[in-house]
Amino acid sequence: MESFEDEWAAAPEAVRRVLVLAHEALTAGGLAVGSVLTGADGSVLAEGRNRAYDDGPGRGPLHGTPLAHAEMNALGSARTGCDMSALTLWSTQEPCSMCAAAAAFTGVGTVRYLAPDPWALASGNDGSSGVPHTGMQTWLVAANVMFLRSVLVKAHGPDEPTTLTRCRELEPETTALHDALPAGLPTETAVETWLAAHWAALREAAALRDRRLAR
């Protein structure tokens, strides 16, 4: 098994950065989604995380609004006149129909994402971007474990969120790992520390998911 350090170092800069942003959103009590725009050489040119559920004063006019998705915040950092056709929009989860439309409207050349959106899967709204995920199974599981934990932490009332319940059927390996992790928000302040602590479990869940889909 490749060590976490080796795999992290080998991952594209965009992959590392969207996971950092998703973890930042999670530990802030928001929805764990991160997004970046990269140039032709893969360097990160703009970034954003989901801020729709952030409380208190924030960054930018979308902060605390239903429009403050990670992709919208990343796109909003690009300046008018930028050749968007040369850029790639990366996200931890598949962009929703709003973000996919914004990427198309602004002329983004390529859209890539690590994982299917658990909310979209649970509600039958997946496929908004029109492109498949990257196939990086371990990063997929990591992204969706963080997403599901953020959904659970944000839930109100005693009932389990529908997204988590439905994903028990659709993504059993990811939800099983989610359930095995300590309750509440991660205590690790850096995503690298969190990933390293759970690397063996993330790799195992990814391998199990791979085998299930191959059957």
C-alpha positions, 0 to 999 in steps of 0.5 A: 500500500502506498503511504499517505505521504507518497499519494498526497505528494503525487496528487495534482495540486487541484486535488490537494487544494479542493480537499483542503478547502472542504476540510476547512469548510467542515471544521468551520461547521459548514458544508464540506465542499471545495473548488478551484480554477486551474490554468493549463499548467495545473496551477491554482488560479482561484478558489472557493469553498461552500459558504452557504451555511456560514454564520456571522460576518464573512467573505464576499457578497454571496456569504451566507446565501443559497448561492454561496456554493464552492464553485460559485465562489471560485468562479466569482474570483475570476476576473472579467476578460479572463480566457475561461476556456483555458481553465479547469474547474475542479470540485470535491463533489459534482457541481449542481445544476446551478454551478454547472450552468455557471461554468458553462455560461462563463465558458470554463473549458473543463470541469472535473470533480472527485466524487458524486454529490451525496445529496444529488445521489440521494435525491436523484439529481446527480449528473448535472455536470454531464461529465464523469468523476476522476476515478480517484477512489480514495480521494472520492471516499475522503471527499464524501466522508467529509461531506456526509459528516458536515450534513450530519453536523448541520442537521436539526432534530433527532432524525438522521438526515435523508441524504445519509440514510439514502447513501447507506444504500447507494454508497455503503462503503463510504457511509460505513467509514463515516459511521466508524469515525469519531462523532462530531467535527474532526479535531485535526486542524489540517486535512493532511493530518486527518487523512493520514490518521484514517488513510488505511481505512480510506484505502480499504473503503475505496477498494471495497467500493471499486470491487462492488462497482466492478461486479 
